[in-house]
Amino acid sequence: MSDKDSSFFGGALANRVLKRMPGGSFVQEQLERIEHRVLSELKQRLDKVERSATVSVLAFSVETDASSKKRGPHAPGELLRELLEISGEQSREQAQHSYYMAALKSLVPDEARILSALSDSPGFPLLHVMAGSRLGGATHPVLQNVSNVGKIAGVRLIDLTPHYIRRLRDWDLVQNSPEAPELKTSYEILETDDEVRKTVERIKKSGQRDAILRRTLKISDLGRALWEACRISED
């Protein structure tokens, strides 16, 4: 016999016993009222819990939806579609403004200082350390963008100057120009830099031929246009 059947027959037997006892019917009636009240209270509590959970879920859903709207497009396809729509309606000036904003937002403060230093300078010395076969032929860069522009501009992380220059070149805000004869002394000082000397020594120890390319770091035409646009905005 299952537990459910035992419970049923046990309850039926108790009811028959109560009916045979003096006042048993009254006692049974009171027990049924108590049972009914307990079950009603339990149901009310369960209903409250269920409603509370539902409200919480709805509130979370609404909040999440609102947050996603504030964040804008939440899928690559939506963002691309929005950019394509804008590109078909924007003017040349608006397109230029968008590029300037994207470039400036990508810069770190040290890079902005370098751009500022280049904006009112004819150029800074720039070195690339190259390596190649002793038999001649093409060379490849081993150390690039060595310059004193970071020191002159007052950047905080001097060692990252070559990295800063590369990032500025990626946005076409600076450019490499041919060697400037008037910077001869500055080139010679840069060639005594510890990192340059160590790189040259490693190249020689590996049995390769070393070469140092002298270039001039200048602000590009696009960088100049951005700088002038920012000055106009400040006015």
WOBELNOR-V489963 format. One record per residue. N is the residue number from 1. RES is the residue in three letters. SS is DSSP state (~ for helix, > for strand, _ for the rest). OMEGA is omega in whole degrees, 0 to 359 (999 if undefined). D_FIRST is the distance of its C-alpha to the first C-alpha in Angstrom with 2 decimals. Layout:
# WOBELNOR-V489963
N	RES	SS	OMEGA	D_FIRST
N	RES	SS	OMEGA	D_FIRST
This chain:
# WOBELNOR-V489963
1	MET	_	183	0.00
2	SER	_	178	3.81
3	ASP	~	180	6.76
4	LYS	~	180	8.24
5	ASP	~	180	6.24
6	SER	~	179	6.68
7	SER	~	182	10.13
8	PHE	~	182	10.90
9	PHE	~	178	10.41
10	GLY	~	180	12.06
11	GLY	~	180	14.81
12	ALA	~	180	15.38
13	LEU	~	180	15.77
14	ALA	~	180	18.19
15	ASN	~	180	20.13
16	ARG	~	179	20.67
17	VAL	~	180	21.88
18	LEU	~	181	24.21
19	LYS	~	182	25.72
20	ARG	~	181	26.65
21	MET	_	176	28.31
22	PRO	_	181	31.96
23	GLY	_	183	32.17
24	GLY	~	180	28.42
25	SER	~	180	28.96
26	PHE	~	179	31.32
27	VAL	~	180	29.04
28	GLN	~	180	26.21
29	GLU	~	180	28.80
30	GLN	~	178	29.97
31	LEU	~	179	26.56
32	GLU	~	177	26.05
33	ARG	~	179	29.54
34	ILE	~	180	28.89
35	GLU	~	180	25.72
36	HIS	~	180	27.75
37	ARG	~	179	30.61
38	VAL	~	180	28.59
39	LEU	~	179	27.01
40	SER	~	179	30.52
41	GLU	~	179	32.09
42	LEU	~	180	29.52
43	LYS	~	179	30.18
44	GLN	~	180	33.93
45	ARG	~	178	33.75
46	LEU	~	178	31.88
47	ASP	~	179	34.49
48	LYS	~	179	37.28
49	VAL	~	181	35.99
50	GLU	~	179	35.67
51	ARG	~	180	39.18
52	SER	~	180	40.64
53	ALA	~	180	39.34
54	THR	~	179	40.69
55	VAL	~	180	44.07
56	SER	~	179	44.29
57	VAL	~	180	43.66
58	LEU	~	180	46.25
59	ALA	~	179	48.75
60	PHE	~	181	48.40
61	SER	~	181	48.85
62	VAL	~	181	51.97
63	GLU	~	180	53.43
64	THR	~	180	52.91
65	ASP	~	180	54.52
66	ALA	~	180	57.45
67	SER	~	181	57.97
68	SER	~	178	58.06
69	LYS	~	179	60.69
70	LYS	~	181	62.81
71	ARG	~	181	62.68
72	GLY	_	182	64.00
73	PRO	_	183	63.08
74	HIS	_	177	59.96
75	ALA	_	180	60.31
76	PRO	~	181	63.25
77	GLY	~	180	63.70
78	GLU	~	180	64.08
79	LEU	~	179	66.59
80	LEU	~	179	68.60
81	ARG	~	180	68.66
82	GLU	~	179	69.91
83	LEU	~	179	72.62
84	LEU	~	178	73.79
85	GLU	~	180	74.04
86	ILE	~	183	76.07
87	SER	~	180	78.32
88	GLY	~	184	79.37
89	GLU	~	186	80.43
90	GLN	_	176	81.89
91	SER	_	178	85.61
92	ARG	~	180	87.35
93	GLU	~	179	87.61
94	GLN	~	178	83.89
95	ALA	~	178	83.04
96	GLN	~	179	85.36
97	HIS	~	180	83.85
98	SER	~	180	80.33
99	TYR	~	179	81.53
100	TYR	~	181	83.28
101	MET	~	180	80.20
102	ALA	~	180	77.94
103	ALA	~	181	80.48
104	LEU	~	180	80.94
105	LYS	~	181	77.21
106	SER	~	184	76.83
107	LEU	_	170	79.51
108	VAL	_	183	79.07
109	PRO	~	179	81.71
110	ASP	~	179	83.62
111	GLU	~	177	84.04
112	ALA	~	179	85.34
113	ARG	~	178	87.94
114	ILE	~	179	89.10
115	LEU	~	178	89.48
116	SER	~	179	91.45
117	ALA	~	181	93.74
118	LEU	~	186	94.38
119	SER	~	180	95.13
120	ASP	_	180	98.50
121	SER	_	177	99.45
122	PRO	_	178	101.31
123	GLY	_	179	98.81
124	PHE	>	179	97.45
125	PRO	>	182	97.82
126	LEU	>	181	94.92
127	LEU	>	171	94.48
128	HIS	>	177	92.39
129	VAL	>	185	92.39
130	MET	>	177	92.34
131	ALA	>	179	92.04
132	GLY	>	180	93.21
133	SER	_	177	94.55
134	ARG	_	179	97.85
135	LEU	_	180	99.08
136	GLY	_	180	98.96
137	GLY	_	184	96.99
138	ALA	_	176	94.36
139	THR	>	178	92.84
140	HIS	>	182	89.45
141	PRO	>	175	88.59
142	VAL	>	177	87.19
143	LEU	>	185	87.68
144	GLN	>	171	88.18
145	ASN	>	175	89.18
146	VAL	>	184	90.90
147	SER	>	176	92.78
148	ASN	_	183	94.07
149	VAL	~	179	92.91
150	GLY	~	179	89.84
151	LYS	~	180	92.02
152	ILE	~	182	94.54
153	ALA	~	179	91.85
154	GLY	_	179	90.25
155	VAL	_	182	86.75
156	ARG	_	182	84.36
157	LEU	_	183	83.01
158	ILE	~	183	86.22
159	ASP	~	181	84.47
160	LEU	~	181	82.60
161	THR	~	178	85.84
162	PRO	~	179	85.69
163	HIS	~	178	82.14
164	TYR	~	181	83.22
165	ILE	~	180	86.12
166	ARG	~	180	83.90
167	ARG	~	177	81.55
168	LEU	~	177	84.54
169	ARG	~	178	85.84
170	ASP	~	178	82.51
171	TRP	_	179	83.06
172	ASP	_	179	86.71
173	LEU	_	176	87.94
174	VAL	>	181	90.20
175	GLN	>	173	92.19
176	ASN	>	176	94.00
177	SER	>	179	97.74
178	PRO	_	179	100.42
179	GLU	_	179	101.87
180	ALA	_	182	104.04
181	PRO	~	181	107.25
182	GLU	~	180	107.55
183	LEU	~	185	104.31
184	LYS	~	181	105.73
185	THR	~	180	105.45
186	SER	~	177	101.89
187	TYR	~	182	100.88
188	GLU	~	178	102.45
189	ILE	~	179	100.62
190	LEU	~	182	97.27
191	GLU	_	176	97.95
192	THR	_	179	98.05
193	ASP	_	183	94.49
194	ASP	~	183	92.29
195	GLU	~	178	89.65
196	VAL	~	181	92.37
197	ARG	~	180	94.10
198	LYS	~	180	90.91
199	THR	~	179	89.95
200	VAL	~	179	93.43
201	GLU	~	179	93.23
202	ARG	~	180	89.86
203	ILE	~	181	91.31
204	LYS	~	180	94.33
205	LYS	~	180	92.31
206	SER	_	179	90.24
207	GLY	_	180	93.49
208	GLN	_	178	93.55
209	ARG	>	180	96.22
210	ASP	>	177	95.75
211	ALA	>	179	97.13
212	ILE	>	178	97.00
213	LEU	>	177	97.15
214	ARG	>	179	98.70
215	ARG	>	179	97.55
216	THR	>	179	97.75
217	LEU	>	180	94.76
218	LYS	>	173	95.42
219	ILE	>	182	93.59
220	SER	_	177	93.04
221	ASP	~	179	94.16
222	LEU	~	178	90.60
223	GLY	~	178	90.27
224	ARG	~	179	93.55
225	ALA	~	178	92.44
226	LEU	~	181	89.20
227	TRP	~	179	91.19
228	GLU	~	178	93.65
229	ALA	~	179	90.90
230	CYS	~	179	89.33
231	ARG	~	177	92.71
232	ILE	~	180	93.20
233	SER	~	179	89.79
234	GLU	~	179	90.76
235	ASP	_	999	93.96
